[in-house]
Amino acid sequence: MVASGSVVPGPVGSGSGAGSPAFRWPLDGAPRLTRRFEPPPQPWLPGHRGVDLSAEPGAAVRAAGPGVVLFAGQVAGRPVITVGHSAGLRTTYEPVAPDVRAGDRVAVGAPLGRLHPGHVGCPDRACLHWGLRRGEEYLDPTALLGLGPVRLLPL
């Protein structure tokens, strides 16, 4: 049997060891997940295209992996940051007041900005919505940490 599913190529892990750091939580510590990834059955239908992580307002939001800031600004009245990574991956972070600008290179764990309160559907004072895409496909960002859903497929 081979594990498959929301797996992304390349090194994944905490960053210790001989390989360079790959991906980490975008918040310090191991944050509490308040809403899981729930992709819609069709791209135009409703769903939850990322995960929500509980944190305090003003918490530092960090780059989950090394890359280049592709966008830092407002989308539909919410502050959003998008970072491009290798293998065509893009992570998004909202609502985050950016301390970075488009074109900035960031290392894994580099500060991107501060978490704002007011994320819709958040049961706590503040939640970070963390998303992952490859091209037009939405993926579970916890797969970057080896925590996404796993399906066993025959060899």
DSSP file with accessible surface (Angstrom, degrees, kcal/mol):
  #  RESIDUE AA STRUCTURE BP1 BP2  ACC     N-H-->O    O-->H-N    N-H-->O    O-->H-N    TCO  KAPPA ALPHA  PHI   PSI    X-CA   Y-CA   Z-CA
    1    1 A M              0   0  153      0, 0.0     2,-0.4     0, 0.0   151,-0.1   0.000 360.0 360.0 360.0 147.2    0.0    0.0    0.0
    2    2 A V  E     -A  153   0A  71    151,-2.1   151,-2.2   149,-0.0     2,-0.3  -0.968 360.0-125.0-124.9 134.6    1.1    3.6   -0.7
    3    3 A A  E     +A  152   0A  61     -2,-0.4     2,-0.2   149,-0.2   149,-0.2  -0.602  43.2 154.8 -77.7 137.3   -0.2    6.6    1.1
    4    4 A S  E     +A  151   0A  43    147,-2.3   147,-2.4    -2,-0.3     2,-0.4  -0.822  16.5  90.3-145.5-174.8   -1.6    9.3   -1.1
    5    5 A G  E    S+A  150   0A  23     -2,-0.2     2,-1.8   145,-0.2   145,-0.1  -0.977  93.9  12.1 125.8-128.7   -4.1   12.2   -1.0
    6    6 A S  S    S+     0   0   22    143,-1.0     2,-0.4    -2,-0.4   142,-0.2  -0.268  88.0 144.5 -82.3  51.1   -3.3   15.8   -0.1
    7    7 A V        -     0   0   90     -2,-1.8    -2,-0.1   139,-0.0   137,-0.1  -0.753  35.4-156.3 -94.9 138.0    0.4   15.1   -0.4
    8    8 A V        -     0   0    7     -2,-0.4    79,-0.0   135,-0.3    -2,-0.0  -0.883  22.5-110.7-112.0 146.1    2.7   17.8   -1.8
    9    9 A P  S    S+     0   0   73      0, 0.0    -1,-0.0     0, 0.0     0, 0.0  -0.302  73.5  37.9 -73.3 160.8    6.0   17.1   -3.4
   10   10 A G  S    S-     0   0   56      2,-0.1    -2,-0.1    -2,-0.0     2,-0.1  -0.229 101.1 -26.7  95.1 176.6    9.4   18.0   -1.9
   11   11 A P        -     0   0   92      0, 0.0     2,-0.4     0, 0.0     0, 0.0  -0.371  58.5-177.8 -68.5 139.6   10.7   18.0    1.6
   12   12 A V        +     0   0   55     10,-0.1     2,-0.3    -2,-0.1   133,-0.1  -0.995  28.9  78.0-135.1 139.3    8.2   18.4    4.4
   13   13 A G  S    S-     0   0   28    131,-0.5    10,-0.9    -2,-0.4     9,-0.3  -0.961  86.3 -51.8 155.9-167.9    8.9   18.6    8.1
   14   14 A S  S    S-     0   0  101     -2,-0.3     3,-0.1     8,-0.1    -1,-0.1   0.610  72.0-114.2 -79.3 -14.1   10.1   20.7   11.0
   15   15 A G  S    S+     0   0   25      1,-0.3     2,-0.2     5,-0.2    -1,-0.1   0.433  72.6 127.4  97.6  -2.4   13.3   21.7    9.3
   16   16 A S        +     0   0  100      4,-0.1    -1,-0.3     2,-0.0     3,-0.3  -0.583  50.4  36.9 -85.5 154.8   15.7   19.9   11.6
   17   17 A G  S    S-     0   0   70     -2,-0.2     0, 0.0     1,-0.2     0, 0.0  -0.548 110.2 -41.7 104.6-168.8   18.4   17.7   10.1
   18   18 A A  S    S+     0   0  117     -2,-0.2    -1,-0.2     2,-0.1     2,-0.1   0.836 111.7  79.8 -70.7 -35.5   20.5   17.8    7.0
   19   19 A G  S    S-     0   0   51     -3,-0.3     3,-0.1     1,-0.1     0, 0.0  -0.366  92.1-102.1 -71.2 153.0   17.7   19.0    4.6
   20   20 A S        -     0   0   90      1,-0.1    -5,-0.2    -2,-0.1    -1,-0.1  -0.360  52.9 -78.5 -70.8 157.2   16.8   22.7    4.6
   21   21 A P        -     0   0   58      0, 0.0    87,-0.2     0, 0.0    -1,-0.1  -0.299  51.3-179.9 -56.3 135.9   13.7   23.7    6.5
   22   22 A A        -     0   0    9      1,-0.3     2,-0.3    -9,-0.3   -10,-0.1   0.810  50.8 -17.2-103.2 -76.1   10.6   22.9    4.4
   23   23 A F        +     0   0   16    -10,-0.9    -1,-0.3   121,-0.2   -10,-0.3  -0.961  54.0 171.9-139.3 154.5    7.3   23.9    6.1
   24   24 A R        -     0   0   68     40,-1.9    85,-0.1    -2,-0.3   -10,-0.1  -0.892  47.7 -68.0-147.0 171.6    6.0   24.8    9.6
   25   25 A W        -     0   0   52     -2,-0.3     4,-0.1     4,-0.2    84,-0.0  -0.401  40.6-131.7 -60.7 145.3    2.9   26.1   11.2
   26   26 A P  S    S+     0   0    0      0, 0.0    36,-3.4     0, 0.0     2,-0.3   0.522  92.0  56.5 -80.0  -3.3    2.3   29.8   10.3
   27   27 A L  S    S-     0   0    6      2,-0.2    34,-0.1    34,-0.2    -2,-0.1  -0.904 101.9 -93.0-120.3 155.3    1.7   30.6   14.0
   28   28 A D  S    S+     0   0   94     32,-0.5     2,-0.1    -2,-0.3    31,-0.0  -0.359  93.1   2.9 -66.8 145.3    4.1   29.9   16.8
   29   29 A G  S    S-     0   0   61      1,-0.1    -2,-0.2    -4,-0.1    -4,-0.2  -0.356 115.4 -48.1  77.5-161.9    3.7   26.6   18.6
   30   30 A A        -     0   0   85     -2,-0.1    -1,-0.1    -5,-0.0    -2,-0.1  -0.891  68.7-147.1-109.6  96.7    1.1   24.1   17.5
   31   31 A P        -     0   0   22      0, 0.0     2,-0.5     0, 0.0    24,-0.1  -0.189  18.2-102.7 -67.6 158.2   -2.1   26.1   17.1
   32   32 A R        -     0   0  136     22,-0.5    22,-2.9     1,-0.0     2,-0.5  -0.683  31.2-132.5 -81.5 127.0   -5.6   24.8   17.7
   33   33 A L  E     +B   53   0B  47     -2,-0.5    20,-0.2    20,-0.2     3,-0.1  -0.690  28.0 174.9 -79.6 122.0   -7.5   23.9   14.5
   34   34 A T  E    S+     0   0B  35     18,-2.7     2,-0.3    -2,-0.5    19,-0.2   0.637  70.0  20.2-103.2 -20.2  -11.0   25.5   14.6
   35   35 A R  E    S-B   52   0B  93     17,-1.3    17,-2.2    87,-0.0    -1,-0.3  -0.944  74.9-140.8-151.2 131.3  -12.1   24.5   11.1
   36   36 A R        -     0   0  168     -2,-0.3     2,-0.3    15,-0.2    14,-0.2  -0.334  35.8 -82.8 -85.8 168.2  -10.8   21.9    8.8
   37   37 A F        +     0   0   29     12,-0.1    12,-0.2    -2,-0.1    -1,-0.1  -0.550  46.2 175.5 -68.9 124.4  -10.3   21.9    5.0
   38   38 A E  B     -I   48   0C  96     10,-2.6    10,-2.9    -2,-0.3    -1,-0.1  -0.718  13.8-160.5-134.7  82.2  -13.6   21.0    3.3
   39   39 A P        -     0   0   73      0, 0.0    10,-0.1     0, 0.0     8,-0.0  -0.341  23.0-113.6 -66.8 144.8  -13.1   21.3   -0.5
   40   40 A P        -     0   0   23      0, 0.0     7,-0.1     0, 0.0     4,-0.0  -0.417  18.2-121.6 -73.7 154.4  -16.2   21.7   -2.5
   41   41 A P  S    S+     0   0  109      0, 0.0     6,-0.1     0, 0.0     3,-0.0   0.791 103.3  27.8 -67.2 -25.2  -17.2   18.9   -4.9
   42   42 A Q  S >  S-     0   0   88      4,-0.2     3,-2.0     1,-0.0     0, 0.0  -0.984  89.5-117.2-132.0 146.2  -17.1   21.4   -7.8
   43   43 A P  T 3  S+     0   0  101      0, 0.0     4,-0.1     0, 0.0    -1,-0.0   0.772 112.8  50.9 -56.2 -28.0  -14.9   24.5   -7.9
   44   44 A W  T 3  S+     0   0  193      2,-0.1     0, 0.0    -3,-0.0     0, 0.0   0.551  94.5  89.8 -90.3  -5.2  -17.9   26.9   -8.0
   45   45 A L  S <  S-     0   0   64     -3,-2.0     2,-0.0     1,-0.1     0, 0.0  -0.489  87.6 -89.7 -89.8 161.0  -19.7   25.4   -5.0
   46   46 A P        +     0   0  116      0, 0.0     2,-0.3     0, 0.0    -4,-0.2  -0.318  62.7 128.4 -68.3 152.4  -19.3   26.5   -1.4
   47   47 A G        -     0   0   31     -7,-0.1     2,-0.6    -6,-0.1   -10,-0.0  -0.943  62.3 -86.8-176.9-173.9  -16.7   24.9    0.8
   48   48 A H  B     -I   38   0C  11    -10,-2.9   -10,-2.6    -2,-0.3     2,-1.0  -0.928  33.0-166.8-119.9 106.0  -13.8   25.7    3.1
   49   49 A R        +     0   0   60     -2,-0.6    83,-0.3   -12,-0.2     2,-0.3  -0.279  67.4   4.5 -93.0  47.4  -10.6   26.1    1.0
   50   50 A G  S    S-     0   0    0     -2,-1.0     2,-0.3   -14,-0.2   -12,-0.3  -0.964  86.5 -80.7 169.7-163.4   -8.1   26.1    3.8
   51   51 A V  E     - C   0 130B   1     79,-2.5    79,-3.1    -2,-0.3     2,-0.5  -0.933  27.6-134.5-127.3 153.4   -8.0   25.7    7.6
   52   52 A D  E     -BC  35 129B   0    -17,-2.2   -18,-2.7    -2,-0.3   -17,-1.3  -0.937  18.6-164.4-109.3 132.5   -8.7   28.1   10.4
   53   53 A L  E     -BC  33 128B   0     75,-2.6    75,-3.0    -2,-0.5   -20,-0.2  -0.967  18.7-125.4-119.6 128.1   -6.2   28.3   13.3
   54   54 A S  E     + C   0 127B  26    -22,-2.9   -22,-0.5    -2,-0.5     2,-0.3  -0.462  44.2 144.8 -73.0 139.6   -7.1   29.9   16.7
   55   55 A A  E     - C   0 126B  19     71,-2.1    71,-0.5    -2,-0.2     3,-0.1  -0.966  49.9 -87.2-161.0 170.4   -4.8   32.6   17.9
   56   56 A E    >   -     0   0  117     -2,-0.3     3,-2.1     1,-0.1    59,-0.2  -0.605  54.1 -94.1 -82.2 145.9   -4.8   35.9   19.8
   57   57 A P  T 3  S+     0   0   41      0, 0.0    59,-0.2     0, 0.0    -1,-0.1  -0.333 115.1  28.2 -55.3 138.5   -5.4   39.2   17.9
   58   58 A G  T 3  S+     0   0   36     57,-3.2    58,-0.1     1,-0.3     3,-0.1   0.395  85.3 151.6  87.6  -2.0   -2.0   40.6   17.0
   59   59 A A    <   -     0   0   27     -3,-2.1    56,-2.4    56,-0.2     2,-0.3  -0.289  54.5-103.2 -60.1 144.7   -0.2   37.3   17.0
   60   60 A A  E     -J  114   0D  13     54,-0.2     2,-0.5    52,-0.0   -32,-0.5  -0.536  31.8-152.4 -69.2 129.9    2.8   37.1   14.6
   61   61 A V  E     -J  113   0D   0     52,-2.8    51,-3.5    -2,-0.3    52,-1.3  -0.930  17.0-162.8-105.0 130.8    1.9   35.2   11.4
   62   62 A R  E     -J  111   0D  59    -36,-3.4     2,-0.3    -2,-0.5    48,-0.1  -0.795  28.2 -92.7-118.0 155.3    4.9   33.6    9.8
   63   63 A A        -     0   0    0     47,-2.7    46,-3.0    44,-0.3    47,-0.1  -0.473  28.0-149.3 -64.3 126.2    5.8   32.2    6.4
   64   64 A A  S    S+     0   0    0     -2,-0.3   -40,-1.9    44,-0.2    -1,-0.2   0.772  78.7   0.1 -69.0 -25.5    5.0   28.5    6.5
   65   65 A G  S    S-     0   0    0    -42,-0.2   -42,-0.2    42,-0.1    -1,-0.1  -0.960  92.2 -76.2-154.2 168.4    7.8   27.9    4.0
   66   66 A P  S    S+     0   0   59      0, 0.0    20,-0.4     0, 0.0     2,-0.3  -0.409  72.8 100.7 -70.6 146.1   10.5   29.7    2.1
   67   67 A G  E     -D  106   0B  13     39,-2.5    39,-3.0    18,-0.1     2,-0.4  -0.976  66.1 -63.5 174.2-157.3    9.3   31.7   -0.9
   68   68 A V  E     -DE 105  84B  38     16,-2.1    16,-3.3    -2,-0.3     2,-0.4  -0.979  43.4-115.3-126.1 133.3    8.5   35.0   -2.4
   69   69 A V  E     + E   0  83B   1     35,-3.1    34,-3.3    -2,-0.4    14,-0.3  -0.557  32.3 178.8 -67.4 120.4    5.6   37.3   -1.4
   70   70 A L  E     +     0   0B  88     12,-2.8     2,-0.3    -2,-0.4    13,-0.2   0.742  66.3   8.5 -93.2 -30.3    3.3   37.4   -4.4
   71   71 A F  E     + E   0  82B  83     11,-1.6    11,-2.7    30,-0.1    -1,-0.3  -0.983  51.2 172.8-154.1 139.6    0.6   39.6   -2.8
   72   72 A A  E     + E   0  81B  29     -2,-0.3     2,-0.3     9,-0.2    30,-0.2  -0.820  50.9  67.3-147.8 102.7    0.1   41.7    0.3
   73   73 A G  E    S- E   0  80B  20      7,-2.4     7,-3.5    -2,-0.3     2,-0.3  -0.963  80.9 -33.3 177.2-160.1   -3.0   43.8    0.5
   74   74 A Q  E     + E   0  79B 121     -2,-0.3     2,-0.4     5,-0.2    -2,-0.1  -0.693  37.8 179.3 -93.5 136.4   -6.8   43.9    0.6
   75   75 A V  E >  S- E   0  78B  67      3,-2.7     3,-1.9    -2,-0.3    -2,-0.0  -0.976  80.6 -18.6-132.9 118.0   -9.1   41.4   -1.0
   76   76 A A  T 3  S-     0   0   88     -2,-0.4    -1,-0.1     1,-0.3    -2,-0.0   0.869 129.7 -51.8  52.8  39.5  -12.8   42.0   -0.5
   77   77 A G  T 3  S+     0   0   62      1,-0.2    -1,-0.3     0, 0.0    -3,-0.1   0.532 118.2 108.5  79.9   6.0  -12.0   44.3    2.5
   78   78 A R  E <  S-E   75   0B  98     -3,-1.9    -3,-2.7    16,-0.0     2,-0.4  -0.941  73.4-117.0-116.2 139.5   -9.8   41.7    4.2
   79   79 A P  E     +E   74   0B  11      0, 0.0    17,-1.9     0, 0.0     2,-0.3  -0.598  42.0 179.5 -76.3 127.5   -6.0   41.9    4.5
   80   80 A V  E     -E   73   0B   8     -7,-3.5    -7,-2.4    -2,-0.4     2,-0.4  -0.966  19.0-163.0-132.1 143.4   -4.4   39.0    2.7
   81   81 A I  E     -EF  72  93B   0     12,-2.1    12,-2.2    -2,-0.3     2,-0.4  -0.991   6.3-167.5-125.6 135.7   -0.9   37.8    2.1
   82   82 A T  E     -EF  71  92B  22    -11,-2.7   -12,-2.8    -2,-0.4   -11,-1.6  -0.991   2.2-166.5-123.4 131.5    0.1   35.2   -0.6
   83   83 A V  E     -EF  69  91B   0      8,-2.7     8,-2.3    -2,-0.4     2,-0.4  -0.969  12.3-142.7-119.0 130.7    3.5   33.5   -0.7
   84   84 A G  E     -EF  68  90B  15    -16,-3.3   -16,-2.1    -2,-0.4     6,-0.2  -0.779  23.3-178.0 -91.4 134.2    4.8   31.5   -3.7
   85   85 A H    >   -     0   0   17      4,-3.4     3,-0.6    -2,-0.4     4,-0.3  -0.699  34.9 -72.6-120.1 177.4    6.8   28.4   -3.0
   86   86 A S  G >  S+     0   0   97    -20,-0.4     3,-1.4    -2,-0.2    -1,-0.2  -0.139 110.8  38.4 -65.7 168.1    8.6   25.9   -5.1
   87   87 A A  G 3  S-     0   0   57      1,-0.3    -1,-0.2   -79,-0.0   -77,-0.0   0.720 131.8 -70.4  61.0  24.0    6.7   23.2   -7.1
   88   88 A G  G <  S+     0   0   48     -3,-0.6    47,-0.9     1,-0.2    -1,-0.3   0.661  91.5 149.1  73.9  16.3    4.0   25.8   -8.0
   89   89 A L  E <   - G   0 134B   3     -3,-1.4    -4,-3.4    -4,-0.3     2,-0.4  -0.584  25.5-171.2 -85.8 146.3    2.6   26.0   -4.4
   90   90 A R  E     -FG  84 133B  72     43,-2.4    43,-2.4    -6,-0.2     2,-0.4  -0.995   5.4-160.3-135.6 129.8    1.1   29.1   -3.0
   91   91 A T  E     -FG  83 132B   0     -8,-2.3    -8,-2.7    -2,-0.4     2,-0.3  -0.854   7.8-158.4-106.0 146.8    0.1   29.7    0.7
   92   92 A T  E     -FG  82 131B  33     39,-1.9    39,-2.2    -2,-0.4     2,-0.4  -0.934   4.7-165.9-124.9 151.9   -2.4   32.4    1.7
   93   93 A Y  E     -FG  81 130B   0    -12,-2.2   -12,-2.1    -2,-0.3     3,-0.4  -0.994  16.5-148.6-139.4 124.6   -2.9   34.0    5.1
   94   94 A E  E     + G   0 129B  25     35,-1.8    35,-3.5    -2,-0.4   -14,-0.2  -0.989  66.2  15.5-156.1 153.4   -5.9   36.1    6.2
   95   95 A P  S    S+     0   0    7      0, 0.0    21,-2.7     0, 0.0     2,-0.4   0.410  86.1 140.8 -82.3 118.4   -6.8   38.4    7.9
   96   96 A V  E     -K  115   0D   0    -17,-1.9    19,-0.2    -3,-0.4    -3,-0.1  -0.984  50.2-136.4-131.1 121.2   -3.2   39.5    8.4
   97   97 A A  E     -K  114   0D  30     17,-2.7    17,-1.8    -2,-0.4     2,-0.1  -0.667  41.4-123.4 -72.6 115.0   -2.0   43.1    8.4
   98   98 A P  E     +K  113   0D  49      0, 0.0    15,-0.3     0, 0.0    -1,-0.1  -0.371  36.6 178.4 -73.7 140.7    1.1   42.8    6.2
   99   99 A D  S    S+     0   0  114     13,-3.5     2,-0.3    -2,-0.1    14,-0.2   0.131  73.7  66.5-110.2   9.0    4.6   43.7    7.3
  100  100 A V  S    S-     0   0   17     12,-0.6     2,-0.3     4,-0.0    12,-0.1  -0.815  70.5-142.1-124.5 167.1    5.9   42.5    3.9
  101  101 A R    >   -     0   0  185     -2,-0.3     3,-2.4   -32,-0.0   -32,-0.3  -0.916  37.8 -80.7-128.8 157.1    5.5   43.6    0.3
  102  102 A A  T 3  S+     0   0   66     -2,-0.3   -32,-0.2     1,-0.3     3,-0.1  -0.286 118.2  31.7 -54.0 134.1    5.1   41.8   -3.0
  103  103 A G  T 3  S+     0   0   56    -34,-3.3    -1,-0.3     1,-0.3     2,-0.2   0.147  85.2 131.9  99.7 -17.4    8.5   40.7   -4.2
  104  104 A D    <   -     0   0   54     -3,-2.4   -35,-3.1   -35,-0.1     2,-0.4  -0.470  53.9-134.1 -67.6 136.0   10.0   40.2   -0.7
  105  105 A R  E     -D   68   0B 202    -37,-0.2     2,-0.4    -2,-0.2   -37,-0.2  -0.747  25.5-166.0 -86.3 138.5   11.8   36.9   -0.3
  106  106 A V  E     -D   67   0B  15    -39,-3.0   -39,-2.5    -2,-0.4     2,-0.2  -0.971  12.2-142.7-129.3 144.0   10.9   35.1    2.9
  107  107 A A    >   -     0   0   62     -2,-0.4     3,-2.3   -41,-0.2   -44,-0.3  -0.569  48.0 -75.5 -92.0 163.6   12.5   32.2    4.8
  108  108 A V  T 3  S+     0   0   36      1,-0.3   -44,-0.2    -2,-0.2    -1,-0.1  -0.374 123.9  17.1 -57.7 130.7   10.5   29.6    6.6
  109  109 A G  T 3  S+     0   0   14    -46,-3.0    -1,-0.3     1,-0.3   -45,-0.1   0.397  88.3 146.4  85.1  -2.7    9.3   31.2    9.8
  110  110 A A    <   -     0   0   24     -3,-2.3   -47,-2.7   -47,-0.1    -1,-0.3  -0.403  58.1-103.1 -66.3 140.0    9.9   34.8    8.7
  111  111 A P  E     +J   62   0D  75      0, 0.0   -49,-0.3     0, 0.0    -1,-0.1  -0.447  39.1 176.4 -65.9 133.3    7.3   37.2   10.1
  112  112 A L  E     -     0   0D   0    -51,-3.5   -13,-3.5     1,-0.4   -12,-0.6   0.691  55.5 -66.2-103.4 -34.3    4.7   38.2    7.5
  113  113 A G  E     -JK  61  98D   1    -52,-1.3   -52,-2.8   -15,-0.3    -1,-0.4  -0.979  58.5 -60.6 170.4-164.8    2.4   40.4    9.6
  114  114 A R  E     -JK  60  97D 126    -17,-1.8   -17,-2.7    -2,-0.3     2,-0.2  -0.910  46.2-112.1-118.1 139.7    0.0   40.5   12.5
  115  115 A L  E     - K   0  96D   2    -56,-2.4   -57,-3.2    -2,-0.4   -19,-0.2  -0.474  27.8-150.7 -71.7 131.4   -3.3   38.6   12.9
  116  116 A H        -     0   0   82    -21,-2.7    11,-0.4    -2,-0.2     3,-0.3  -0.739  15.6-121.6 -94.4 149.3   -6.5   40.8   12.8
  117  117 A P  S    S+     0   0   76      0, 0.0     9,-0.2     0, 0.0     8,-0.1  -0.302  80.3  68.6 -76.2 170.7   -9.6   39.7   14.7
  118  118 A G        +     0   0   67      7,-0.7     2,-0.4     1,-0.3     8,-0.1   0.638  49.2 161.0  99.6  16.3  -12.9   39.3   12.8
  119  119 A H    >   -     0   0   24     -3,-0.3     3,-2.0     6,-0.1    -1,-0.3  -0.566  50.0-108.4 -70.7 126.1  -12.5   36.2   10.6
  120  120 A V  T 3  S+     0   0  121     -2,-0.4    -1,-0.1     1,-0.3     0, 0.0  -0.283 100.9  15.6 -57.8 131.1  -16.0   35.1    9.6
  121  121 A G  T 3  S+     0   0   64      1,-0.3    -1,-0.3    -3,-0.0    -2,-0.1   0.410  86.9 142.0  86.3  -0.6  -17.0   31.8   11.4
  122  122 A a    <   -     0   0   25     -3,-2.0    -1,-0.3     1,-0.1     5,-0.1  -0.608  39.8-159.6 -76.7 125.7  -14.2   32.0   14.0
  123  123 A P  S    S+     0   0   87      0, 0.0     2,-0.2     0, 0.0    -1,-0.1   0.557  73.2  57.0 -81.0  -6.0  -15.4   30.8   17.4
  124  124 A D  S    S-     0   0   57    -69,-0.0     3,-0.1     1,-0.0    -2,-0.1  -0.525 105.2 -86.6-115.1-177.2  -12.5   32.6   19.1
  125  125 A R  S    S+     0   0  163      1,-0.2    -7,-0.7    -2,-0.2     2,-0.3   0.838 110.5   1.6 -62.1 -32.3  -11.3   36.2   19.3
  126  126 A A  E     -C   55   0B   0    -71,-0.5   -71,-2.1    -9,-0.2     2,-0.4  -0.989  62.2-171.6-155.6 146.9   -9.2   35.7   16.2
  127  127 A a  E     -C   54   0B   0    -11,-0.4     2,-0.5    -2,-0.3   -73,-0.2  -0.998  19.3-136.5-138.7 140.0   -8.5   32.9   13.7
  128  128 A L  E     -C   53   0B   0    -75,-3.0   -75,-2.6    -2,-0.4     2,-0.7  -0.850  13.9-147.3 -92.1 125.6   -5.9   32.7   10.9
  129  129 A H  E     -CG  52  94B  20    -35,-3.5   -35,-1.8    -2,-0.5     2,-0.5  -0.878  19.6-170.0 -90.8 117.9   -7.3   31.3    7.7
  130  130 A W  E     -CG  51  93B   0    -79,-3.1   -79,-2.5    -2,-0.7     2,-0.3  -0.954   7.1-178.8-114.6 120.3   -4.4   29.4    6.1
  131  131 A G  E     - G   0  92B   0    -39,-2.2   -39,-1.9    -2,-0.5     2,-0.3  -0.791  14.2-160.0-119.6 163.0   -4.8   28.2    2.5
  132  132 A L  E     +HG 139  91B   1      7,-0.6     7,-2.8   -83,-0.3     2,-0.3  -0.995  12.1 175.1-143.2 134.2   -2.8   26.2    0.0
  133  133 A R  E     -HG 138  90B  48    -43,-2.4   -43,-2.4    -2,-0.3     2,-0.4  -0.983  21.3-163.6-135.6 152.0   -3.1   26.0   -3.8
  134  134 A R  E >  S-HG 137  89B  72      3,-2.3     3,-2.1    -2,-0.3     2,-0.2  -0.962  78.8 -46.3-128.4 110.8   -1.2   24.5   -6.7
  135  135 A G  T 3  S-     0   0   38    -47,-0.9   -45,-0.0    -2,-0.4   -47,-0.0  -0.461 124.2 -24.0  62.2-126.6   -2.4   26.2   -9.8
  136  136 A E  T 3  S+     0   0  156     -2,-0.2     2,-0.5    -3,-0.1    -1,-0.3   0.468 116.6 103.3 -92.7  -2.9   -6.2   26.3   -9.6
  137  137 A E  E <   -H  134   0B 111     -3,-2.1    -3,-2.3     1,-0.0     2,-0.4  -0.700  63.8-142.9 -89.9 127.1   -6.4   23.3   -7.2
  138  138 A Y  E     -H  133   0B  87     -2,-0.5     2,-0.3    -5,-0.2    -5,-0.2  -0.719  23.3-172.5 -84.6 136.2   -7.0   24.0   -3.5
  139  139 A L  E     -H  132   0B   9     -7,-2.8    -7,-0.6    -2,-0.4  -133,-0.0  -0.848  34.1 -95.4-125.3 162.3   -5.1   21.6   -1.2
  140  140 A D    >   -     0   0   13     -2,-0.3     3,-1.8     1,-0.2     4,-0.3  -0.666  29.8-151.8 -77.0 116.2   -5.2   21.0    2.6
  141  141 A P  G >  S+     0   0    0      0, 0.0     3,-1.7     0, 0.0     4,-0.3   0.777  90.9  70.0 -65.1 -22.3   -2.3   23.1    4.0
  142  142 A T  G > >S+     0   0    9      1,-0.3     5,-2.6     2,-0.2     3,-1.4   0.748  83.4  73.2 -67.2 -16.2   -1.8   20.7    6.9
  143  143 A A  G X 5S+     0   0   10     -3,-1.8     3,-1.5     4,-0.3  -135,-0.3   0.798  84.0  67.1 -64.5 -25.9   -0.4   18.3    4.3
  144  144 A L  G < 5S+     0   0    0     -3,-1.7  -131,-0.5    -4,-0.3    -1,-0.3   0.762 105.2  42.8 -62.9 -23.4    2.7   20.5    4.2
  145  145 A L  G < 5S-     0   0   32     -3,-1.4    -1,-0.3    -4,-0.3    -2,-0.2   0.285 122.5-105.5-102.9   4.5    3.3   19.3    7.8
  146  146 A G  T < 5S+     0   0   60     -3,-1.5    -3,-0.2    -4,-0.1    -2,-0.1   0.695  96.9 106.1  77.8  19.6    2.5   15.7    7.1
  147  147 A L      < +     0   0  103     -5,-2.6    -4,-0.3    -6,-0.1    -5,-0.1   0.410  45.2 110.4-110.8  -2.8   -0.9   16.1    8.9
  148  148 A G  S    S-     0   0   12     -6,-0.5  -141,-0.0  -142,-0.2     0, 0.0  -0.125  82.6 -69.6 -69.5 172.0   -3.4   16.1    6.0
  149  149 A P        -     0   0   74      0, 0.0  -143,-1.0     0, 0.0     2,-0.4  -0.301  50.1-150.7 -62.9 145.2   -5.8   13.3    5.2
  150  150 A V  E     -A    5   0A  91   -145,-0.1     2,-0.4    -3,-0.1  -145,-0.2  -0.962  10.3-167.9-121.4 135.1   -4.2   10.1    4.0
  151  151 A R  E     -A    4   0A 155   -147,-2.4  -147,-2.3    -2,-0.4     2,-0.5  -0.976  19.6-133.2-118.3 138.4   -5.8    7.6    1.7
  152  152 A L  E     -A    3   0A 114     -2,-0.4  -149,-0.2  -149,-0.2    -2,-0.0  -0.801  25.3-173.0 -93.3 127.5   -4.3    4.1    1.1
  153  153 A L  E     -A    2   0A  76   -151,-2.2  -151,-2.1    -2,-0.5    -2,-0.0  -0.911  29.0-104.0-117.8 147.8   -4.1    3.1   -2.5
  154  154 A P              0   0  109      0, 0.0    -1,-0.0     0, 0.0     0, 0.0  -0.332 360.0 360.0 -67.7 151.6   -3.1   -0.3   -3.9
  155  155 A L              0   0  171     -2,-0.0     0, 0.0     0, 0.0     0, 0.0  -0.370 360.0 360.0 -70.5 360.0    0.4   -0.5   -5.4
